[in-house]
Amino acid sequence: NQTSSSEFVLLGLTSDPHLQSLLFFVFSVIYLITLFGNMVIMIVISTDPHLHSPMYVFLFHLALTDICYATTIIPYMLVKFLLKQRTIDFSACIIQMSLILLSAGSEIFMLSAMAYDRYIAICKPLQYQEVMNKPVCSQLVGGAWAMGVLHSIINTLPMLNVQFCKYTEIKHFSCELPPLLTAACDRTFLNKLVLLSSAVIFESSSFLLILISYIYIISTVLKIEPAMGIQKAFSTCSSHLIIVVLLYTTALFQYTKPSSVSSFILDQLFSIQHSILTPMLNPIIYSLKNNDVKTAL
């Protein structure tokens, strides 16, 4: 039983063949909407000169991370539904896990960069062009991707030394890190410590940057006397704020819920929300809430 495993068994969402057929259809539609919505956002931003400002450069890369996130998880799910197969090679599982970590890490720091951009636009409008110039914008985008890569590497490398039993079941539909650590036969204290430390450092620092930006934005907006000024300021932030609340609320419930309410189904639902539904909803939210994007479309 202690022989190192070369493949895992993903228990997935269900083993019922009829439900698998239904889920194949549902997730196929979700994936097509995700691809179409995010690709349209990227094409519109690339082709419309009015959308070549820093705010939309960040939105372009947010759409790209959403495509990466969804593509890392959903196609493999669809293949498993179609072939009624639940095994996955160790190497494929580790690659999927590292790409999930990369996409998630890049997305949260891209949202931080977008919050900083909104802070400069509302709190220091006269200095916006000077502060958010092209080099700074490129550095923020590059920094967000670099943080995603770093987040992936520091969690993936320790996993290469973890021992798994010959037959290993993963109680999940993808190779996310927490279910992998739960399924390990070896001691995983170091891995859990690295995961917790990276979550505190990366996720908390990103959330703190967003929070500080919005504290300054709200304090500045409250000083604006005309109601139109307040309405315009909040309209530029509403799309970003909805996505941030959606992402962090799900993460908060997933990682802070007591063990007494933890269940296989509940964990799966939270994971579907932040890794599959959020990438689909992001372009829809920006299309509906942003007048410039609607005009460009």
Buried (B, 14 or more C-beta within 10 A) or exposed (E): EEEEBEBBBBBBBBEEEEEBEEBBEEBBEBBEBBBEBBBBBBBBBEEBEEBEBBBBBBBBBBBBBBBBBBBBBBEBBBEBBEEEEBEBEBEBBBBBBBBBBBBBBBBBBBBBBBBBBBBBBBBBEEEBEEBBEEEBBEEBBEBBBBBBBBBBEBBBEBBEEBEBBEEBBBBBBBBBBBBBBEBBBBEBEEBBEBBEEBBEEBBEBBBEBBBBBBEBBEEBBEEBEEEEEBEEBBEBBEBBBBBBEBBBEBBEBBEEBEEEEEEEEEBBBBBBBBBBBBBBBBBBBBBEBBEBBEEBE
